Amino acid sequence: MQNSEKNKRVIKNTLFLYIRMILVLGISLYTSRLVLDALGIEDYGIYNVVAGIVTMMSFMTGAMSASTQRFLSYEHGSATNRVKDIFKMSVNIHAVIFILVVVLMESIGLWFLNNKLNIPAERLYAANWAYQCALISFGFSIMGIPYVASIISNEKMGAFAYIGVLEVSLKLIVAFTLYLSLGDNLVVYSILIVFSSAFIWSLYFLFCKYKIVDTKYALFWDMDLFKKLLGFTGWNLIGNVAVVTMNQGLNILLNIFFGPALNASRAISNQVNMAIRSFSSNLQMSMNPLITKSYASGEHEYMQSLILKGSKYSFFLLLMLTLPVLLQTEQILSIWLGQLPEKVIIFCQLSLVDSLVISLSGTLIAGAQANGNIKIYQIVTGGVLLLNLPLSYLLFIYGAKPEVAMALMVVISTIAFTVRLLFMRKMIGLSIRAYCRVVLSRVFLVALFSFLIMWYLDSLMGNTFLYLIVESFTSMFVVISTIWLLGLEHAERKFILNKLSAFYSKLKVKSSS
């Protein structure tokens, strides 16, 4: 397939994902407000820290998900097509993982919940209900991973988008249901989330069964393939353990040192962060399968071009949404939530800065996964990320404020990005000089000038809702303008102008006919 056709497919898939993102973003933010209002700050914090114990096990599922997507995409681009066998083995392995998670969670996890977490005694009963329901929901998520990975590797982004919108819509219905006063809202919410998870899993299962030929499960076992998948997954575990430790481990530290109210603030900042980060991760998601397939088929120059462009464009897309939120965090959160938990403003701002740094790494990670020789890469990058928890613990022991740990995450993410870039030179021959010239120099200039211009304009504006709308559109215009002037190369600007000219010509022909 010609590169132009591949690029068109990337654009088409990205559009599907952006439509999904816009709908998911709007529904998710409104749902969070309803759930926070219905549960209250304390119960909202309890649910997130309790569910966080279970989702700490996502280091296993995250590693297996990355491995499944990598091997499925690689096989699609290679001469030896073993997609069916890989899918069947991935289902088997995920079933084994779920059994292990249940054993760990019903022993160590349950003990930790009832003996170590800072939860009021009168809410322990509801917290245990939330814990068990979160475990069941997590089970559906685990068993859905092979099906989601197959949809993404086959680049069926339309189906992925539709099901994603339906998933957040179900959670919105669950949030409204809490206002019917059916009982203890924390217990009711936890149970309804289980039903929502089960329904979404069934949709992924049915779509794959009837629309993707290679995803029909049957009893199958191949020890060599099992070792290959598990070996790759084992090294991925290091990176995923580090990421989960940074996030859920910090949640537990915040609970132990500062109580559940800070968990609510962290949960809200994560909600804002993940919603906005999806704006750039959608582009990365549509590019990642193509990066792996290009590597498998020997098109290394095209793969490196995708990595450079994906890294730069991901940052630009995220900056467009992040900048107005950084400047007007308090007003946006006040409109959205009404009541603002302690530290939520600074938590949101630092989380967004962290996401800007992480957005540069997305396609670098895809390049490492495509290469496959990830042993040393995962040990080093995972080791850097794992520093977050012990350093945060030491800071809290010596009286540091909670936001210091969030700032530490930004520093560690920056170091991890630098390490990934150095590894890409060795693993796939990526030129660091080219990366600095094409990506880093341009994103730095765009971010610097956009921030300085908007910081000055923000000082001239008020704090009314009208000013918020005006500033959001102004920020979008400023960022797009600086991207056009400072962020794009001449060839990229010429390509965009040609596409706009062709689109205008088509409209002109249609209007005249």
C-alpha positions as CSV (number, residue, x, y, z in Angstrom):
1,M,0.0,0.0,0.0
2,Q,1.3,3.5,-0.9
3,N,2.3,5.9,1.9
4,S,-0.4,8.4,0.7
5,E,-3.1,5.7,1.2
6,K,-1.7,4.9,4.6
7,N,-1.8,8.6,5.5
8,K,-5.4,8.8,4.4
9,R,-6.3,5.9,6.6
10,V,-4.6,7.5,9.6
11,I,-6.6,10.7,9.0
12,K,-9.8,8.8,8.6
13,N,-9.2,6.8,11.8
14,T,-8.1,9.9,13.7
15,L,-11.4,11.7,12.7
16,F,-13.4,8.8,14.1
17,L,-11.4,8.9,17.3
18,Y,-11.8,12.7,17.6
19,I,-15.6,12.5,17.2
20,R,-15.5,9.8,19.9
21,M,-13.2,12.0,22.1
22,I,-15.5,15.1,21.9
23,L,-18.6,13.1,22.9
24,V,-16.7,11.2,25.6
25,L,-15.1,14.3,26.9
26,G,-18.4,16.2,27.3
27,I,-20.4,13.3,28.7
28,S,-17.6,12.2,31.1
29,L,-17.1,15.7,32.6
30,Y,-20.8,16.1,33.2
31,T,-21.0,12.6,34.7
32,S,-18.2,13.3,37.1
33,R,-20.0,16.4,38.4
34,L,-23.2,14.3,38.9
35,V,-21.4,11.5,40.7
36,L,-19.4,13.9,42.9
37,D,-22.7,15.7,43.9
38,A,-24.6,12.4,44.5
39,L,-21.8,10.7,46.5
40,G,-20.3,13.7,48.2
41,I,-16.6,14.5,48.5
42,E,-15.8,11.8,51.1
43,D,-17.6,8.8,49.4
44,Y,-16.2,10.0,46.0
45,G,-12.7,9.9,47.4
46,I,-13.4,6.5,49.1
47,Y,-14.6,4.9,45.8
48,N,-11.6,6.2,43.9
49,V,-9.0,5.0,46.4
50,V,-10.8,1.6,46.9
51,A,-11.2,1.0,43.2
52,G,-7.5,2.1,42.8
53,I,-6.4,-0.9,44.9
54,V,-8.0,-3.1,42.2
55,T,-6.8,-1.1,39.2
56,M,-3.2,-1.3,40.6
57,M,-3.3,-4.7,39.0
58,S,-3.7,-3.0,35.7
59,F,0.1,-3.2,35.4
60,M,-0.5,-6.8,34.3
61,T,-3.4,-6.0,31.9
62,G,-1.6,-3.0,30.5
63,A,1.5,-5.0,29.7
64,M,-0.6,-7.8,28.1
65,S,-2.7,-5.2,26.2
66,A,0.4,-3.6,24.7
67,S,1.9,-7.0,23.8
68,T,-1.4,-8.2,22.2
69,Q,-1.7,-5.1,20.1
70,R,2.0,-5.3,19.1
71,F,1.9,-8.9,18.0
72,L,-1.5,-8.6,16.2
73,S,-0.3,-5.5,14.3
74,Y,3.1,-7.0,13.6
75,E,1.5,-10.2,12.1
76,H,-0.8,-8.1,9.9
77,G,2.4,-6.5,8.4
78,S,4.5,-9.6,8.2
79,A,4.6,-12.6,5.8
80,T,3.8,-15.2,8.5
81,N,0.2,-14.4,9.4
82,R,-0.6,-16.1,12.8
83,V,-3.2,-13.6,13.9
84,K,-5.8,-16.3,14.8
85,D,-3.3,-18.2,17.0
86,I,-2.1,-15.0,18.7
87,F,-5.7,-13.9,19.5
88,K,-6.6,-17.3,21.0
89,M,-3.5,-17.4,23.2
90,S,-4.0,-13.8,24.3
91,V,-7.6,-14.8,25.5
92,N,-6.1,-17.7,27.4
93,I,-3.4,-15.6,29.1
94,H,-5.9,-12.9,30.1
95,A,-8.1,-15.6,31.8
96,V,-5.0,-16.7,33.8
97,I,-4.2,-13.1,34.7
98,F,-7.8,-12.6,36.0
99,I,-7.5,-15.7,38.2
100,L,-4.2,-14.4,39.7
101,V,-5.8,-10.9,40.3
102,V,-8.7,-12.5,42.1
103,V,-6.4,-14.4,44.4
104,L,-4.3,-11.4,45.2
105,M,-7.2,-9.0,45.7
106,E,-9.2,-11.4,47.9
107,S,-6.2,-11.8,50.2
108,I,-3.6,-9.0,50.4
109,G,-5.9,-6.4,48.8
110,L,-8.8,-7.1,51.2
111,W,-6.5,-7.0,54.2
112,F,-5.0,-3.7,53.0
113,L,-8.4,-2.1,52.5
114,N,-9.7,-3.0,56.0
115,N,-6.5,-2.4,58.0
116,K,-4.4,0.3,56.3
117,L,-6.6,2.7,54.4
118,N,-7.9,5.8,56.1
119,I,-11.6,5.2,55.8
120,P,-14.2,6.2,58.4
121,A,-15.5,3.1,60.3
122,E,-19.1,3.7,59.4
123,R,-18.2,3.6,55.7
124,L,-16.2,0.4,55.7
125,Y,-19.2,-1.7,54.8
126,A,-19.9,0.4,51.7
127,A,-16.2,0.5,50.9
128,N,-16.1,-3.3,50.9
129,W,-19.1,-3.4,48.5
130,A,-17.3,-0.9,46.2
131,Y,-14.1,-3.1,46.4
132,Q,-15.8,-6.3,45.3
133,C,-17.8,-4.6,42.5
134,A,-14.6,-2.9,41.3
135,L,-13.0,-6.3,41.1
136,I,-15.8,-7.8,39.0
137,S,-15.8,-4.8,36.7
138,F,-12.0,-5.1,36.4
139,G,-12.6,-8.7,35.3
140,F,-14.7,-7.7,32.4
141,S,-12.1,-5.1,31.4
142,I,-9.4,-7.8,31.5
143,M,-11.3,-10.2,29.3
144,G,-12.2,-7.4,26.9
145,I,-8.6,-6.5,26.2
146,P,-7.9,-9.1,23.4
147,Y,-11.1,-7.9,21.6
148,V,-10.2,-4.2,21.9
149,A,-6.6,-5.0,20.8
150,S,-8.0,-6.8,17.7
151,I,-10.3,-3.9,16.8
152,I,-7.4,-1.4,17.0
153,S,-4.9,-3.6,15.2
154,N,-7.5,-4.0,12.4
155,E,-7.9,-0.2,12.5
156,K,-11.7,-0.5,13.0
157,M,-11.8,2.9,14.8
158,G,-15.4,3.5,13.9
159,A,-16.6,0.6,16.0
160,F,-14.2,1.6,18.8
161,A,-15.6,5.1,18.7
162,Y,-19.3,4.0,18.8
163,I,-18.8,1.6,21.7
164,G,-16.7,4.2,23.6
165,V,-19.5,6.8,23.4
166,L,-22.0,4.2,24.5
167,E,-19.9,3.3,27.5
168,V,-19.7,6.8,28.9
169,S,-23.5,7.3,28.1
170,L,-24.2,4.3,30.3
171,K,-22.2,5.8,33.1
172,L,-24.2,9.0,32.7
173,I,-27.4,7.0,33.1
174,V,-25.8,5.4,36.2
175,A,-25.1,8.9,37.6
176,F,-28.7,10.0,37.1
177,T,-29.9,6.8,38.8
178,L,-28.1,7.8,42.0
179,Y,-30.7,10.6,42.5
180,L,-33.5,8.0,42.8
181,S,-32.3,7.2,46.4
182,L,-32.3,3.4,45.9
183,G,-30.1,2.9,49.0
184,D,-26.6,3.6,50.0
185,N,-25.4,5.6,46.9
186,L,-21.8,4.3,47.1
187,V,-23.1,0.7,47.0
188,V,-25.7,1.4,44.3
189,Y,-23.1,3.1,42.1
190,S,-20.6,0.3,42.5
191,I,-23.2,-2.4,41.5
192,L,-24.5,-0.4,38.5
193,I,-20.9,0.1,37.2
194,V,-20.6,-3.7,37.1
195,F,-23.7,-4.1,34.9
196,S,-22.3,-1.3,32.6
197,S,-18.9,-3.1,32.3
198,A,-20.6,-6.4,31.5
199,F,-22.7,-4.8,28.7
200,I,-19.7,-3.1,27.1
201,W,-17.7,-6.3,27.2
202,S,-20.5,-8.1,25.4
203,L,-20.5,-5.5,22.6
204,Y,-16.8,-5.9,22.0
205,F,-17.2,-9.6,21.9
206,L,-20.2,-9.6,19.5
207,F,-18.5,-7.1,17.1
208,C,-15.4,-9.2,16.9
209,K,-17.3,-12.4,16.5
210,Y,-19.3,-11.2,13.5
211,K,-17.1,-8.5,11.9
212,I,-13.5,-9.7,12.3
213,V,-12.6,-13.1,11.0
214,D,-9.5,-13.7,13.0
215,T,-11.1,-13.2,16.4
216,K,-13.3,-16.4,16.7
217,Y,-12.1,-18.1,19.9
218,A,-11.6,-21.8,20.2
219,L,-9.7,-24.0,22.6
220,F,-6.1,-23.7,21.6
221,W,-2.6,-23.9,23.2
222,D,0.8,-23.3,21.7
223,M,3.6,-23.4,24.3
224,D,6.1,-21.7,22.1
225,L,3.7,-18.8,21.3
226,F,2.8,-18.7,25.0
227,K,6.4,-18.2,26.0
228,K,6.9,-15.6,23.3
229,L,3.9,-13.6,24.3
230,L,4.6,-14.0,28.0
231,G,8.3,-13.1,27.6
232,F,7.4,-9.9,25.8
233,T,4.7,-9.1,28.4
234,G,7.1,-9.8,31.2
235,W,9.4,-6.9,30.2
236,N,6.4,-4.7,29.5
237,L,5.3,-5.4,33.1
238,I,8.2,-3.3,34.4
239,G,7.0,-0.2,32.6
240,N,3.4,-0.8,33.5
241,V,4.2,-1.4,37.2
242,A,6.0,1.9,37.2
243,V,3.1,3.8,35.6
244,V,0.5,2.3,38.0
245,T,2.8,2.9,41.0
246,M,3.1,6.6,40.0
247,N,-0.6,7.0,39.8
248,Q,-2.3,4.6,42.2
249,G,0.6,4.4,44.6
250,L,0.5,8.2,45.0
251,N,-3.3,8.0,45.6
252,I,-2.6,5.6,48.5
253,L,0.1,7.9,49.9
254,L,-2.3,10.9,49.7
255,N,-4.9,8.9,51.6
256,I,-2.5,7.8,54.3
257,F,-1.0,11.2,54.9
258,F,-3.9,13.6,54.1
259,G,-7.2,11.6,54.1
260,P,-9.9,10.8,51.5
261,A,-10.6,14.5,50.6
262,L,-7.3,14.7,48.8
263,N,-8.2,11.5,46.9
264,A,-11.3,13.3,45.6
265,S,-9.1,16.2,44.4
266,R,-6.7,13.7,42.7
267,A,-9.6,11.8,41.1
268,I,-11.0,15.1,39.6
269,S,-7.6,16.2,38.3
270,N,-7.2,12.7,36.7
271,Q,-10.6,13.0,35.1
272,V,-9.8,16.4,33.6
273,N,-6.3,15.2,32.6
274,M,-7.4,12.0,30.9
275,A,-10.3,13.7,29.1
276,I,-8.0,16.3,27.6
277,R,-5.1,13.9,27.1
278,S,-7.4,11.8,24.9
279,F,-7.3,14.7,22.4
280,S,-3.7,13.8,21.5
281,S,-3.7,10.1,22.3
282,N,-6.4,9.6,19.6
283,L,-3.8,10.6,17.0
284,Q,-1.2,8.2,18.6
285,M,-3.7,5.4,18.7
286,S,-4.4,5.7,15.0
287,M,-0.7,5.8,14.2
288,N,0.6,3.1,16.5
289,P,-0.6,0.1,14.4
290,L,0.8,1.6,11.3
291,I,4.2,2.2,13.0
292,T,4.4,-1.5,14.0
293,K,3.2,-2.7,10.5
294,S,5.8,-0.4,8.8
295,Y,8.6,-1.8,11.0
296,A,7.4,-5.4,10.3
297,S,7.4,-4.8,6.5
298,G,10.8,-3.1,6.5
299,E,9.6,0.5,5.8
300,H,11.9,1.9,8.5
301,E,12.2,5.4,7.0
302,Y,8.5,5.8,6.8
303,M,8.1,4.5,10.4
304,Q,10.6,7.1,11.7
305,S,8.7,9.8,9.8
306,L,5.5,8.7,11.6
307,I,7.3,8.8,15.0
308,L,8.6,12.4,14.5
309,K,5.3,13.7,13.1
310,G,3.2,11.9,15.7
311,S,5.3,13.2,18.6
312,K,5.1,16.8,17.4
313,Y,1.4,16.8,16.4
314,S,0.4,15.1,19.6
315,F,2.0,17.9,21.6
316,F,0.4,20.6,19.5
317,L,-3.1,19.1,19.7
318,L,-2.8,18.8,23.5
319,L,-1.5,22.3,23.9
320,M,-4.6,23.8,22.1
321,L,-6.9,22.4,24.8
322,T,-4.5,22.6,27.8
323,L,-3.5,26.3,27.6
324,P,-6.9,27.8,28.3
325,V,-7.5,25.3,31.1
326,L,-4.2,26.1,32.7
327,L,-5.0,29.8,32.7
328,Q,-8.6,29.5,33.9
329,T,-8.5,26.4,36.0
330,E,-10.4,27.8,39.0
331,Q,-13.2,29.3,37.0
332,I,-13.6,26.2,34.8
333,L,-13.7,23.9,37.8
334,S,-16.1,26.2,39.7
335,I,-18.5,26.1,36.7
336,W,-18.2,22.3,36.3
337,L,-18.2,21.2,39.9
338,G,-19.7,23.9,42.0
339,Q,-17.8,22.9,45.1
340,L,-14.0,22.7,44.8
341,P,-12.2,20.1,47.0
342,E,-8.9,21.1,48.6
343,K,-5.9,21.4,46.3
344,V,-7.9,20.4,43.2
345,I,-6.7,23.5,41.2
346,I,-3.0,22.9,41.5
347,F,-3.5,19.2,41.1
348,C,-5.2,19.8,37.7
349,Q,-2.6,22.2,36.5
350,L,0.4,20.0,37.3
351,S,-1.4,17.0,35.8
352,L,-1.9,18.9,32.6
353,V,1.8,19.9,32.4
354,D,2.7,16.3,33.0
355,S,0.5,15.2,30.1
356,L,2.2,17.7,27.8
357,V,5.6,16.1,28.6
358,I,4.1,12.6,28.2
359,S,2.5,13.4,24.8
360,L,6.0,13.6,23.3
361,S,6.7,10.0,24.3
362,G,3.7,8.3,22.7
363,T,5.1,7.4,19.3
364,L,8.6,6.8,20.9
365,I,7.0,4.0,23.0
366,A,5.3,2.6,19.9
367,G,8.7,2.5,18.1
368,A,10.2,0.5,21.0
369,Q,7.2,-1.9,21.0
370,A,7.6,-2.4,17.2
371,N,11.3,-3.2,17.6
372,G,10.5,-5.8,20.2
373,N,13.9,-5.9,22.0
374,I,12.5,-4.1,25.1
375,K,14.3,-5.8,28.0
376,I,16.9,-3.1,28.8
377,Y,14.6,-0.4,27.6
378,Q,11.9,-1.4,30.1
379,I,14.3,-1.9,33.0
380,V,15.8,1.6,32.6
381,T,12.6,3.6,31.8
382,G,10.6,1.6,34.4
383,G,13.3,2.2,37.0
384,V,13.2,6.0,36.4
385,L,9.4,6.0,36.8
386,L,9.4,3.9,39.9
387,L,11.5,6.6,41.7
388,N,8.3,8.6,42.1
389,L,6.8,6.6,45.0
390,P,9.8,6.4,47.4
391,L,10.7,10.0,46.7
392,S,7.1,11.1,47.3
393,Y,7.0,9.1,50.5
394,L,10.3,10.8,51.7
395,L,8.9,14.2,50.8
396,F,5.7,13.6,52.8
397,I,7.7,12.2,55.8
398,Y,9.6,15.5,55.9
399,G,6.4,17.6,55.8
400,A,6.1,18.4,52.1
401,K,2.8,19.6,50.8
402,P,0.8,17.2,48.5
403,E,1.3,19.3,45.4
404,V,5.1,18.8,45.7
405,A,4.6,15.1,44.8
406,M,2.6,16.2,41.7
407,A,5.5,18.5,40.6
408,L,7.9,15.6,41.1
409,M,5.8,13.6,38.6
410,V,6.5,16.2,36.0
411,V,10.3,16.1,36.6
412,I,10.3,12.3,36.4
413,S,8.2,12.2,33.3
414,T,10.8,14.6,31.7
415,I,13.7,12.4,32.6
416,A,11.8,9.3,31.3
417,F,11.2,11.0,28.0
418,T,14.9,11.8,27.6
419,V,15.8,8.2,28.3
420,R,13.3,6.9,25.7
421,L,14.7,9.3,23.1
422,L,18.2,7.9,23.8
423,F,17.0,4.4,23.4
424,M,15.3,5.1,20.1
425,R,18.7,6.0,18.6
426,K,20.0,2.6,19.5
427,M,16.8,0.5,18.8
428,I,15.6,1.9,15.5
429,G,18.3,4.3,14.4
430,L,16.3,7.5,15.2
431,S,18.5,10.6,14.8
432,I,18.4,12.7,18.1
433,R,19.6,15.7,16.1
434,A,16.6,15.3,13.7
435,Y,14.2,14.8,16.6
436,C,15.5,18.0,18.3
437,R,15.3,20.0,15.0
438,V,11.9,18.6,13.8
439,V,10.1,18.2,17.2
440,L,11.7,19.7,20.3
441,S,12.8,23.1,19.0
442,R,9.4,23.7,17.4
443,V,7.2,22.5,20.3
444,F,9.3,24.7,22.7
445,L,8.9,27.8,20.6
446,V,5.2,27.2,20.0
447,A,4.6,26.6,23.8
448,L,6.7,29.5,24.9
449,F,5.2,32.2,22.6
450,S,1.6,30.8,23.0
451,F,1.9,31.0,26.8
452,L,3.5,34.4,26.9
453,I,0.8,35.9,24.5
454,M,-2.1,34.3,26.4
455,W,-0.7,35.1,29.8
456,Y,-0.6,38.8,28.8
457,L,-4.1,38.7,27.3
458,D,-5.4,36.8,30.4
459,S,-4.2,39.7,32.6
460,L,-6.4,42.0,30.6
461,M,-9.6,39.9,30.9
462,G,-12.0,39.4,33.7
463,N,-13.4,36.3,35.4
464,T,-16.9,36.2,33.9
465,F,-18.2,33.3,31.8
466,L,-18.2,35.5,28.7
467,Y,-14.5,36.2,29.2
468,L,-13.9,32.5,29.6
469,I,-15.5,31.7,26.2
470,V,-13.6,34.6,24.5
471,E,-10.3,33.5,26.1
472,S,-10.8,29.9,25.0
473,F,-11.4,30.9,21.3
474,T,-8.5,33.4,21.5
475,S,-6.2,30.8,22.9
476,M,-7.2,28.4,20.1
477,F,-6.4,31.1,17.5
478,V,-3.1,32.0,19.2
479,V,-1.9,28.4,19.4
480,I,-2.9,27.6,15.8
481,S,-1.2,30.8,14.6
482,T,2.1,30.0,16.4
483,I,1.9,26.4,15.2
484,W,1.6,27.7,11.6
485,L,4.4,30.2,11.9
486,L,6.8,28.4,14.2
487,G,5.7,24.7,14.5
488,L,5.4,23.6,10.9
489,E,8.0,23.2,8.2
490,H,7.5,24.7,4.7
491,A,6.6,21.3,3.2
492,E,3.9,20.8,5.9
493,R,2.4,24.2,5.3
494,K,2.4,23.6,1.5
495,F,0.6,20.2,2.0
496,I,-2.1,21.8,4.2
497,L,-2.7,24.6,1.7
498,N,-2.9,22.1,-1.2
499,K,-5.5,20.0,0.7
500,L,-7.5,23.1,1.6
501,S,-7.4,24.2,-2.0
502,A,-8.6,20.8,-3.2
503,F,-11.4,20.8,-0.7
504,Y,-12.5,24.3,-1.7
505,S,-12.5,23.2,-5.4
506,K,-14.7,20.3,-4.6
507,L,-17.2,22.5,-2.7
508,K,-17.2,25.0,-5.6
509,V,-18.0,22.2,-8.1
510,K,-20.8,20.8,-5.9
511,S,-22.4,24.3,-5.4
512,S,-22.3,25.0,-9.2
513,S,-23.9,21.7,-10.2
